Amino acid sequence: MVGPTPGRVAARLAERGLTLPGVAAPLAAYVPAVRSGAHVWTSGQLPFVDGVLPVTGKVGAEVDVETAAALARTAALNALAAVGAVLAAEGPDGDPVAALDRVRRVVKVVGLVASDPGFTGHPAVVNGASLLLHELLDERGVHARSAVGVAALPLDAPVELELVVETD
């Protein structure tokens, strides 16, 4: 596995016209992410854009797979923002984007999909997140994963995402 390259994540974000959002405020009594040893664990991240869920509802009913995959991609960006904030708080420059260059590997992704009872395409939805992580982090973004259907998520969000990353 290739190690971190300074500025690589920032360049990849810029190439895709993406910016790392601010960390979403917790909805209850928890923090967005914590470090334990060499790992940063995120809380479940919803696909907030500027503090608002752009789409609500169940995948396979009100929300189609393509929209849900895009929401999973947004949730992954929000999770990376939480990771970057933890790492930036420890680093010399305090820049969450630059801090993401310290990610050695995405270890695990857990994708929760609020879905219609007959929906079985959960892996296709969570691929939105998985593909983004690979695009931004190369082989460091390849991970183990769970894609699980659930009856409901907070605020009627269609998807929620958790990350575990190993850092230097």
C-alpha positions as a Markdown table, in Angstrom:
| # | Residue | x | y | z |
|---|---|---|---|---|
| 1 | Met | 0.0 | 0.0 | 0.0 |
| 2 | Val | 1.3 | 3.4 | -0.9 |
| 3 | Gly | 1.7 | 5.9 | 1.9 |
| 4 | Pro | 0.1 | 9.4 | 2.2 |
| 5 | Thr | 1.1 | 12.0 | -0.4 |
| 6 | Pro | 0.9 | 15.6 | 1.0 |
| 7 | Gly | -1.8 | 17.6 | -0.8 |
| 8 | Arg | -3.2 | 14.5 | -2.5 |
| 9 | Val | -6.7 | 14.6 | -1.0 |
| 10 | Ala | -7.0 | 18.3 | -1.6 |
| 11 | Ala | -6.0 | 17.8 | -5.2 |
| 12 | Arg | -8.5 | 15.0 | -5.7 |
| 13 | Leu | -11.3 | 17.0 | -4.1 |
| 14 | Ala | -10.5 | 20.0 | -6.4 |
| 15 | Glu | -10.4 | 17.7 | -9.5 |
| 16 | Arg | -14.0 | 16.6 | -8.7 |
| 17 | Gly | -15.3 | 20.1 | -7.9 |
| 18 | Leu | -15.8 | 19.0 | -4.3 |
| 19 | Thr | -15.1 | 20.7 | -1.0 |
| 20 | Leu | -14.8 | 19.2 | 2.4 |
| 21 | Pro | -17.9 | 20.5 | 4.3 |
| 22 | Gly | -17.9 | 21.6 | 7.9 |
| 23 | Val | -18.5 | 19.0 | 10.5 |
| 24 | Ala | -22.3 | 18.4 | 10.9 |
| 25 | Ala | -23.5 | 19.2 | 14.4 |
| 26 | Pro | -24.6 | 16.1 | 16.4 |
| 27 | Leu | -28.3 | 15.6 | 16.8 |
| 28 | Ala | -28.0 | 14.3 | 20.4 |
| 29 | Ala | -25.4 | 13.5 | 23.1 |
| 30 | Tyr | -22.4 | 12.3 | 21.1 |
| 31 | Val | -19.4 | 13.7 | 19.2 |
| 32 | Pro | -18.9 | 13.3 | 15.4 |
| 33 | Ala | -15.7 | 11.3 | 15.7 |
| 34 | Val | -13.2 | 10.0 | 18.2 |
| 35 | Arg | -9.7 | 8.7 | 18.0 |
| 36 | Ser | -8.7 | 5.4 | 19.7 |
| 37 | Gly | -5.1 | 4.6 | 19.2 |
| 38 | Ala | -4.3 | 4.7 | 15.5 |
| 39 | His | -8.0 | 4.7 | 14.5 |
| 40 | Val | -10.6 | 7.3 | 14.1 |
| 41 | Trp | -14.2 | 6.2 | 14.4 |
| 42 | Thr | -17.1 | 8.3 | 13.2 |
| 43 | Ser | -20.6 | 8.5 | 14.5 |
| 44 | Gly | -23.2 | 7.9 | 11.9 |
| 45 | Gln | -23.1 | 10.7 | 9.4 |
| 46 | Leu | -26.2 | 11.8 | 7.5 |
| 47 | Pro | -26.1 | 13.3 | 4.0 |
| 48 | Phe | -26.5 | 16.9 | 5.3 |
| 49 | Val | -25.7 | 19.7 | 2.8 |
| 50 | Asp | -25.4 | 23.0 | 4.6 |
| 51 | Gly | -27.2 | 21.6 | 7.6 |
| 52 | Val | -30.2 | 20.3 | 5.6 |
| 53 | Leu | -31.1 | 16.9 | 4.3 |
| 54 | Pro | -31.7 | 17.5 | 0.6 |
| 55 | Val | -33.9 | 14.4 | 0.3 |
| 56 | Thr | -35.9 | 12.3 | 2.8 |
| 57 | Gly | -37.8 | 9.1 | 2.5 |
| 58 | Lys | -37.3 | 5.4 | 1.9 |
| 59 | Val | -35.1 | 4.0 | -0.8 |
| 60 | Gly | -37.1 | 1.9 | -3.2 |
| 61 | Ala | -40.3 | 4.0 | -2.5 |
| 62 | Glu | -39.8 | 7.8 | -2.4 |
| 63 | Val | -36.1 | 7.7 | -3.2 |
| 64 | Asp | -34.5 | 6.0 | -6.2 |
| 65 | Val | -31.1 | 4.1 | -6.1 |
| 66 | Glu | -29.2 | 6.8 | -8.0 |
| 67 | Thr | -30.3 | 9.5 | -5.7 |
| 68 | Ala | -29.6 | 7.4 | -2.6 |
| 69 | Ala | -26.1 | 6.5 | -3.9 |
| 70 | Ala | -25.4 | 10.3 | -4.3 |
| 71 | Leu | -26.6 | 10.8 | -0.8 |
| 72 | Ala | -24.2 | 8.1 | 0.4 |
| 73 | Arg | -21.4 | 9.9 | -1.3 |
| 74 | Thr | -22.4 | 13.1 | 0.5 |
| 75 | Ala | -22.5 | 11.2 | 3.8 |
| 76 | Ala | -19.0 | 9.9 | 3.1 |
| 77 | Leu | -17.8 | 13.5 | 2.6 |
| 78 | Asn | -19.4 | 14.4 | 5.9 |
| 79 | Ala | -17.7 | 11.5 | 7.6 |
| 80 | Leu | -14.3 | 12.5 | 6.1 |
| 81 | Ala | -14.9 | 16.0 | 7.5 |
| 82 | Ala | -15.4 | 14.5 | 10.9 |
| 83 | Val | -12.2 | 12.5 | 10.5 |
| 84 | Gly | -10.3 | 15.5 | 9.2 |
| 85 | Ala | -11.5 | 17.6 | 12.1 |
| 86 | Val | -10.1 | 15.1 | 14.7 |
| 87 | Leu | -6.8 | 14.8 | 12.9 |
| 88 | Ala | -6.5 | 18.6 | 12.3 |
| 89 | Ala | -7.0 | 19.2 | 16.0 |
| 90 | Glu | -3.9 | 17.1 | 16.7 |
| 91 | Gly | -1.8 | 18.5 | 13.8 |
| 92 | Pro | 0.3 | 21.6 | 13.4 |
| 93 | Asp | -1.7 | 23.4 | 10.8 |
| 94 | Gly | -5.3 | 22.7 | 11.8 |
| 95 | Asp | -6.4 | 22.1 | 8.2 |
| 96 | Pro | -8.9 | 19.2 | 8.0 |
| 97 | Val | -8.3 | 18.7 | 4.3 |
| 98 | Ala | -4.5 | 18.5 | 4.7 |
| 99 | Ala | -5.0 | 16.3 | 7.8 |
| 100 | Leu | -6.8 | 13.7 | 5.6 |
| 101 | Asp | -3.4 | 12.9 | 3.9 |
| 102 | Arg | -2.6 | 11.2 | 7.3 |
| 103 | Val | -5.2 | 8.5 | 6.6 |
| 104 | Arg | -3.3 | 5.3 | 6.1 |
| 105 | Arg | -6.4 | 3.3 | 5.2 |
| 106 | Val | -10.2 | 3.3 | 5.4 |
| 107 | Val | -10.7 | 0.1 | 7.4 |
| 108 | Lys | -14.5 | -0.2 | 7.5 |
| 109 | Val | -17.6 | 1.4 | 6.1 |
| 110 | Val | -21.0 | 0.7 | 7.6 |
| 111 | Gly | -23.8 | 2.0 | 5.4 |
| 112 | Leu | -27.4 | 2.0 | 6.7 |
| 113 | Val | -30.2 | 2.4 | 4.1 |
| 114 | Ala | -33.7 | 3.3 | 5.2 |
| 115 | Ser | -35.6 | 1.2 | 2.7 |
| 116 | Asp | -38.9 | 0.0 | 1.5 |
| 117 | Pro | -39.4 | -3.6 | 2.9 |
| 118 | Gly | -39.0 | -5.1 | -0.6 |
| 119 | Phe | -35.9 | -3.2 | -1.5 |
| 120 | Thr | -32.7 | -5.3 | -1.8 |
| 121 | Gly | -30.3 | -3.0 | -3.6 |
| 122 | His | -28.5 | -1.8 | -0.5 |
| 123 | Pro | -25.0 | -2.5 | -1.9 |
| 124 | Ala | -25.6 | -0.3 | -4.9 |
| 125 | Val | -26.6 | 2.6 | -2.6 |
| 126 | Val | -23.5 | 2.3 | -0.3 |
| 127 | Asn | -21.3 | 2.1 | -3.4 |
| 128 | Gly | -21.8 | 5.8 | -3.7 |
| 129 | Ala | -19.7 | 6.2 | -0.6 |
| 130 | Ser | -17.2 | 3.4 | -1.4 |
| 131 | Leu | -16.4 | 4.7 | -4.8 |
| 132 | Leu | -15.8 | 8.2 | -3.5 |
| 133 | Leu | -13.4 | 7.0 | -0.8 |
| 134 | His | -11.5 | 5.1 | -3.5 |
| 135 | Glu | -11.4 | 8.1 | -5.8 |
| 136 | Leu | -10.1 | 10.4 | -3.1 |
| 137 | Leu | -7.7 | 8.0 | -1.3 |
| 138 | Asp | -6.7 | 5.5 | -4.0 |
| 139 | Glu | -6.0 | 2.1 | -2.5 |
| 140 | Arg | -6.0 | 3.6 | 1.0 |
| 141 | Gly | -9.8 | 4.1 | 0.4 |
| 142 | Val | -10.5 | 0.4 | -0.3 |
| 143 | His | -12.2 | -1.1 | 2.7 |
| 144 | Ala | -14.3 | -3.8 | 4.3 |
| 145 | Arg | -18.0 | -2.9 | 4.3 |
| 146 | Ser | -21.5 | -3.6 | 5.5 |
| 147 | Ala | -24.6 | -2.4 | 3.7 |
| 148 | Val | -27.7 | -2.8 | 5.8 |
| 149 | Gly | -31.4 | -2.1 | 5.3 |
| 150 | Val | -33.2 | -0.5 | 8.2 |
| 151 | Ala | -36.8 | 0.6 | 8.8 |
| 152 | Ala | -36.0 | 4.2 | 9.6 |
| 153 | Leu | -33.1 | 6.6 | 10.2 |
| 154 | Pro | -32.9 | 9.9 | 12.0 |
| 155 | Leu | -34.9 | 12.8 | 10.4 |
| 156 | Asp | -36.2 | 10.3 | 7.8 |
| 157 | Ala | -32.8 | 10.3 | 6.1 |
| 158 | Pro | -32.4 | 7.7 | 3.3 |
| 159 | Val | -28.8 | 6.8 | 4.3 |
| 160 | Glu | -26.4 | 7.0 | 7.2 |
| 161 | Leu | -22.7 | 6.2 | 7.1 |
| 162 | Glu | -20.0 | 5.3 | 9.6 |
| 163 | Leu | -16.2 | 5.1 | 8.9 |
| 164 | Val | -13.3 | 3.6 | 10.7 |
| 165 | Val | -10.0 | 4.8 | 9.5 |
| 166 | Glu | -6.4 | 4.0 | 10.4 |
| 167 | Thr | -4.1 | 7.0 | 10.6 |
| 168 | Asp | -0.4 | 7.5 | 11.0 |
